Amino acid sequence: MKTPFLFKSLSALLALLILSFCMLSCTRCSEPPKEPVSDSYKKKLISYREGRILYDEYSRTNNVILTKYRNGEPDSRWYWFSVEDMEGYLNYVKETAKKQHLKNPGIRIYMGKYPMNHPKNKMAKPEYAGYQTIFLVPTAQNLKRDSSGTMSKAMRSTGENINVSEMEVLNMTNLAPPPKVSTADMP
């Protein structure tokens, strides 16, 4: 018995519809495409040798003063965050800035020093008391306000980011307090 042409066409069409539905379902289940990462950082890269010049200049000047002030005891020379911690913190800043409708989020790096009586749970290691550290502070675009103190409709930038005090600051870095690292050599 011959199969009618219409039945063959409907079977093929039905198979095509089912296949299309399955493919569309799988496409919806995949992760959305990630935002492209800017490569603007590439213009700001320096060589290891250039970094060594900066490190040696710090050693020759600022660190000599700090060591003298600390009665010959050198201060910390470098600070370390894992890439995972940095990525997590950057994502936290980006997401929070987006929720708060902040423009041009950034990070400002500050120098600090742990007081001798600093809470032990607020340092990576309690023996870091008395040493200098760094901490990262989120920033966002500084928008001009009109004379009444409210944001103007133009919302023009003043050109410099300001600290965002509503976001958490990143610290508890691992640092190299001497004598674990030579003050003359960049590791």
DAPE-V486899 format. One record per helix or strand of 2 or more residues. SS is the DSSP state (H for helix, E for strand). FROM is the first residue (numbers start at 1). TO is the last residue. If there is no record, write none. Layout:
# DAPE-V486899
ss->SS from->FROM to->TO
ss->SS from->FROM to->TO
This chain:
# DAPE-V486899
ss->H from->5 to->29
ss->H from->40 to->44
ss->H from->48 to->60
ss->H from->62 to->69
ss->E from->79 to->80
ss->H from->83 to->99
ss->E from->106 to->113
ss->H from->120 to->122
ss->H from->126 to->128
ss->E from->132 to->143
ss->E from->157 to->163
ss->E from->174 to->175
